[in-house]
Amino acid sequence: MKCSDTDNRWTRATTDMQGSKNRFAFSVSTNSCPETCMIEAWKQFGATAFSFEILEEIKKKETQTTREFSDDVNTLLELWTEKRNVEQKGEI
C-alpha cells in the first residue's frame, strides 16, 4: 500500500491477492485504516491518498502444498523488503 502524498509504502505478503484487494477497497470506501502502522498517515491525508499496488505475483504450482506456497510468498516479501531497505539507504 502506498500513500501518494508522502511516497510511504507498507509492503505485505498474501496468498489471497483478491481478498487483500477487496479488504483494501472496503477500507477506502469506509475510511477505516487497514493497518495500524498506517493510521497517522491515514488520518492526515485521508483514504483517497492511498493505493494498493502489486509488486509481484506468483501462482501456486499444482505440486505445491499450501504451506510451501505460503513459504514462497513470505520469501518473496523478504526479498522485496530487503530491496526497499537497500534503495532507502541509497546503496544501489
Protein Blocks (a to p, Z undefined) as FASTA:
>chain_A
ZZfklopacddddfblklmmmmmmmmmmnopafbfklmmmmmmnojmlpccddfbdcddd
fkbcfklmmmmmmmmmmmmmmmmmmmmnopZZ
